[in-house]
Amino acid sequence: MSRKQLAKWLYVVAAGASFLLSVSLWFSGSKEQGAFVGLWVPSILSFGTLMMGGRHE
């Protein structure tokens, strides 16, 4: 696995973990915290896109 593929995979895993944490918080009764953590998902994916966008192999 190349370094670029690993980086993409890590960003997706981080966003997925954030989503799962958000859903678990929401359904456990902490709706405000769940919504806050849910905002991390697009932020992580946007940051990943920004970091990966400048690299051409």
PyMOL commands that set and color helices and strands:
alter all, ss='L'
color gray80, all
select helices_A, chain A and resi 3-27+31-38+40-53
alter helices_A, ss='H'
color red, helices_A
deselect
rebuild
show_as cartoon
